[in-house]
């Protein structure tokens, strides 16, 4: 079987599939990428047995159909080092030849029959959402997961889909991130008994392959897995088992004070305050006084800091202590010029950050030793 294609297109497809290929596994075959050629199309497939990714390679010419397994890391290294616009793959039994204009490589190829089956998108009833919207939703939530928690559900992102709206929620029990956007239903997708929780790794892979276009992404939810198709890429993942917290009950129903903030100066002040913290003393005091927000931090053997930001605030003085990393995580996924509202109750209660498009972030304060 002889394939001819764009080196850049093949490299991009291999890089996408490599994102799911495990670096450590007891199943050596999973370290390879499966190449399948049929009816003028070529698809690369990778899996770690829980998450899989299929990627179609555009603009490929082939003299016949067939399949083989290719060593992921060596193939990527070769493709990245070649300088040719076009590359040829000549697959002969247990060997594959990679040829450029002045370069030639021979690699061993394994038996593709041993590779585990990987799901395709075959659903007639599913949800659709634009690529740009889904990319933003994932970006705004996946960072708040807790992949090291013994509560497995916290290691994923809740995906709550209705025929009109897609809502993603993630929490590590110290903060909660909730974002939503419009979506549509095609056919009549059966509603799950409870919203599925998708592993953070799978969500990050989906975000990585999405562009900022208005192209529609298809999402099909089954009892134990989810399948997402975005253009020529299909990602399937098992769902996280376990009970996800009722995120709607975590968001405070009322608050005492609202502070309007611009992302850029606020983010700059948080980053500055974060400098003088350490593992033992991560807390930064956020003190709201008449017209000023003062961020102050102090850590033994490090030093202390004080940063002030002008704000509109004329209520009684209030000091609340936050881990600045959690505030920074929220701010860095926003446009620098955008506005956020900081909603406060008191120094012991959860605070809420809300954007103009209703992206909501709940953060618990740290205890203050006085």
C-alpha positions in Angstrom: 0.0 0.0 0.0 1.4 3.4 -1.1 0.2 6.7 0.4 1.1 10.2 -0.8 0.1 13.2 1.3 1.0 16.6 2.6 3.7 16.3 5.3 2.1 19.2 7.3 -1.4 17.5 7.2 0.0 14.1 8.2 2.1 15.7 11.0 -0.9 17.6 12.4 -3.0 14.4 12.4 -0.3 12.4 14.0 0.2 15.1 16.7 -3.5 15.1 17.5 -3.7 11.3 17.8 -0.5 11.2 19.8 -2.3 13.2 22.5 -4.2 10.1 23.6 -1.4 7.6 23.1 -0.1 6.5 26.6 3.6 6.9 27.4 3.4 4.2 30.0 1.3 1.1 29.6 1.4 -2.6 30.1 -0.1 -3.0 26.6 2.8 -2.2 24.3 0.4 -2.1 21.3 -1.3 1.0 22.6 1.9 2.9 22.1 1.3 2.7 18.3 -1.1 4.6 16.0 -3.3 2.6 13.7 -3.5 3.7 10.1 -6.5 2.7 8.1 -6.9 3.4 4.4 -10.2 2.7 2.5 -12.1 4.3 -0.3 -9.7 7.1 -0.8 -9.6 8.2 2.9 -6.9 7.6 5.5 -7.6 7.7 9.2 -5.2 7.6 12.1 -6.4 6.0 15.4 -5.0 6.1 18.9 -6.3 5.0 22.3 -5.3 4.4 25.9 -8.2 1.9 26.3 -10.4 4.5 28.0 -10.1 7.5 25.6 -9.7 7.2 21.8 -9.2 9.6 19.0 -9.7 9.1 15.3 -8.4 11.7 12.8 -8.9 11.8 9.1 -5.9 12.9 7.0 -7.0 15.2 4.2 -5.7 15.2 0.6 -4.3 11.7 0.5 -3.8 9.6 -2.5 -3.5 5.8 -2.1 -3.2 2.9 -4.5 -5.2 0.5 -2.3 -6.9 0.0 1.0 -5.3 -1.6 4.0 -4.1 -0.9 7.6 -1.0 -1.0 9.7 0.4 0.1 13.1 3.0 2.8 13.2 5.3 3.6 16.1 4.0 7.0 17.4 7.1 8.8 18.7 9.5 7.8 15.9 6.9 8.6 13.2 6.4 12.1 14.8 10.1 12.7 15.0 10.6 11.8 11.3 7.7 13.9 10.2 8.8 16.9 12.2 12.4 16.8 10.9 11.5 16.3 7.2 11.4 19.5 5.2 9.5 18.2 2.2 6.0 19.5 1.4 5.0 15.9 0.4 5.7 12.6 2.0 5.2 9.1 0.9 4.4 6.0 3.0 5.1 2.7 1.5 3.6 -0.1 3.7 4.9 -3.6 3.0 3.8 -6.2 5.5 5.7 -5.7 8.7 7.6 -2.6 7.5 6.8 0.9 6.5 9.0 3.2 4.4 8.8 6.9 4.9 10.2 8.8 1.9 10.9 12.5 1.2 12.7 13.9 -1.8 16.2 13.2 -0.3 15.3 11.2 2.9 14.3 7.6 3.5 13.4 5.8 6.7 12.3 2.2 7.3 10.4 1.4 10.5 8.9 -1.8 11.8 5.2 -2.1 11.7 3.1 -4.3 14.0 0.0 -6.4 13.3 -3.0 -4.1 13.3 -5.3 -7.1 14.1 -4.2 -6.9 17.7 -5.3 -3.3 18.1 -8.4 -2.8 20.2 -11.6 -1.6 18.5 -12.3 2.1 18.7 -15.7 3.8 18.6 -17.0 5.7 15.6 -19.7 8.4 15.5 -22.7 6.5 14.4 -25.6 8.2 16.2 -28.7 9.6 14.5 -29.8 11.6 17.6 -27.2 13.9 19.2 -26.5 17.5 20.3 -24.6 20.2 18.3 -22.7 23.2 19.4 -20.3 25.5 17.6 -16.6 24.7 17.9 -15.7 28.1 19.3 -18.4 27.9 22.0 -17.4 24.4 23.1 -13.8 25.4 23.1 -14.5 28.3 25.4 -16.7 26.3 27.7 -14.0 23.7 28.2 -11.3 26.3 28.7 -13.4 28.0 31.4 -14.0 24.8 33.4 -11.5 22.0 33.0 -8.8 23.8 35.1 -11.1 23.5 38.2 -11.2 19.7 38.2 -9.3 17.6 40.8 -7.6 14.8 38.9 -5.9 13.6 42.1 -9.0 13.3 44.3 -10.3 10.0 45.6 -13.7 11.3 44.7 -13.4 10.3 41.0 -16.3 12.5 39.8 -14.2 15.6 40.8 -11.7 14.5 38.2 -14.1 15.3 35.3 -16.3 18.0 33.9 -20.1 17.7 34.3 -21.7 18.0 30.9 -25.4 19.1 31.3 -27.1 19.2 27.9 -30.6 20.2 27.0 -32.0 20.9 23.5 -31.3 24.6 24.0 -28.3 24.9 26.3 -25.1 23.2 27.2 -23.7 23.8 30.7 -20.3 22.6 31.9 -19.3 22.5 35.5 -16.1 21.5 37.3 -15.1 21.6 41.0 -12.3 20.4 43.2 -14.4 21.2 46.3 -12.5 24.5 46.9 -13.9 26.3 43.9 -16.6 25.7 41.3 -16.6 26.9 37.6 -19.8 26.9 35.6 -20.1 28.0 32.0 -22.9 27.7 29.5 -23.7 28.3 25.8 -26.5 27.7 23.3 -26.7 24.3 21.7 -29.3 22.3 19.6 -30.6 18.8 19.5 -30.7 16.7 16.3 -33.4 14.0 16.4 -34.5 13.1 19.9 -31.4 12.2 22.0 -32.5 10.3 25.1 -31.8 12.3 28.2 -29.4 10.5 30.6 -30.6 9.6 34.1 -28.0 12.2 35.4 -25.7 14.5 33.5 -22.5 12.7 32.4 -19.1 13.5 33.9 -16.3 13.5 31.2 -12.7 12.9 32.3 -10.6 16.1 32.3 -8.1 14.4 29.9 -10.8 13.8 27.4 -12.1 17.4 27.7 -8.5 18.8 27.2 -8.1 16.6 24.1 -11.4 17.9 22.7 -10.4 21.5 23.4 -7.0 20.9 21.7 -8.5 19.8 18.4 -11.2 22.5 18.2 -10.8 25.6 16.3 -12.4 29.0 16.8 -14.8 28.5 13.9 -18.6 28.4 13.9 -18.5 24.8 12.5 -20.8 22.5 14.4 -19.5 19.8 16.8 -21.6 16.7 17.3 -22.0 15.2 20.8 -23.6 11.8 21.5 -24.1 10.6 25.0 -24.5 6.9 25.9 -24.8 5.1 29.2 -21.1 4.6 29.7 -19.4 6.8 27.1 -19.5 9.9 25.1 -18.6 10.4 21.4 -17.7 13.8 20.0 -17.1 14.6 16.3 -15.5 17.8 15.2 -14.8 17.9 11.5 -12.5 15.0 10.7 -11.7 14.2 14.3 -13.7 11.9 16.5 -13.0 11.5 20.2 -14.7 8.8 22.4 -14.3 8.5 26.1 -15.6 6.4 28.9 -17.5 8.4 31.5 -16.3 9.1 35.1 -18.2 7.0 37.7 -19.3 8.6 40.9 -21.6 11.3 42.1 -21.0 14.9 41.1 -22.1 17.6 43.5 -25.3 19.6 42.8 -23.5 22.6 41.4 -26.6 24.8 41.4 -26.9 24.6 45.2 -23.2 25.7 45.6 -23.8 29.1 44.0 -25.0 31.5 46.7 -28.6 32.8 46.2 -27.9 36.3 47.5 -25.0 38.5 48.5 -24.2 41.7 50.4 -21.7 43.5 48.2 -20.9 43.7 44.5 -17.6 45.1 43.2 -17.0 45.8 39.5 -13.6 45.0 38.3 -11.6 45.1 35.0 -9.7 41.9 34.3 -6.4 43.3 33.4 -5.6 45.5 36.5 -7.2 42.9 38.8 -5.2 40.0 37.3 -2.0 42.1 37.5 -2.5 42.8 41.2 -3.3 39.1 41.9 -0.1 38.0 40.2 1.9 40.6 42.1 0.5 39.5 45.4 1.1 35.8 44.6 4.9 36.4 44.4 5.3 36.7 48.1 3.6 33.5 49.1 4.9 30.0 49.7 3.5 26.5 50.3 2.9 27.2 54.0 1.4 30.6 53.5 -0.6 30.8 50.3 -3.3 33.2 51.6 -3.6 36.7 50.3 -5.8 39.2 52.2 -8.2 41.1 50.0 -9.3 44.2 51.9 -12.1 46.3 50.5 -12.2 49.8 51.8 -13.7 53.0 50.6 -12.6 53.3 46.9 -9.7 50.8 47.2 -9.0 47.1 47.1 -5.8 46.3 48.9 -4.1 42.9 48.4 -1.6 42.0 51.1 0.5 38.9 51.6 3.2 37.8 54.1 5.3 34.7 54.2 8.0 33.7 56.6 11.5 33.8 55.1 10.0 35.4 51.9 8.7 38.8 52.8 5.5 40.8 52.4 3.6 42.7 49.7 0.9 45.3 49.4 -0.9 46.1 46.1 -3.7 48.6 45.7 -6.4 48.7 43.0 -8.9 51.6 42.7 -12.5 50.3 42.9 -16.0 51.5 43.4 -16.8 50.4 47.0 -18.5 52.4 49.7 -19.6 49.7 52.1 -18.1 48.9 55.5 -14.5 47.6 55.4 -14.3 43.9 54.6 -11.2 41.6 54.5 -11.4 38.1 53.0 -8.5 35.7 52.4 -8.2 33.8 49.1 -5.6 31.5 47.6 -4.5 33.8 44.7 -3.9 30.8 42.4 -7.6 30.2 42.3 -8.4 33.8 41.4 -5.7 33.8 38.8 -7.0 30.6 37.2 -10.3 32.3 36.6 -8.9 35.6 35.3 -6.4 34.2 32.8 -9.1 32.6 30.7 -10.8 35.9 30.2 -10.1 38.8 27.8 -8.0 41.4 29.5 -10.5 44.2 28.8 -13.6 42.3 30.0 -15.4 43.2 33.2 -16.3 40.9 36.1 -18.5 41.3 39.1 -17.2 40.1 42.5 -20.1 39.3 44.7 -19.4 39.0 48.5 -21.3 38.1 51.6 -18.7 38.1 54.5 -15.2 36.9 55.2 -16.3 33.4 55.9 -18.7 32.7 53.0 -18.1 31.8 49.4 -17.5 34.6 46.9 -18.7 34.6 43.3 -17.1 36.0 40.2 -19.4 36.6 37.3 -18.7 37.8 33.8 -21.1 39.7 31.5 -21.9 36.5 29.7 -22.8 34.7 33.0 -19.7 32.6 33.4 -19.8 31.9 37.1 -16.9 31.1 39.4 -17.4 30.3 43.1 -14.4 30.3 45.4 -14.2 29.5 49.1 -12.1 31.8 51.3 -9.3 30.6 53.5 -9.5 30.7 57.2 -7.8 33.8 58.6 -5.6 33.4 61.7 -5.9 36.5 63.9 
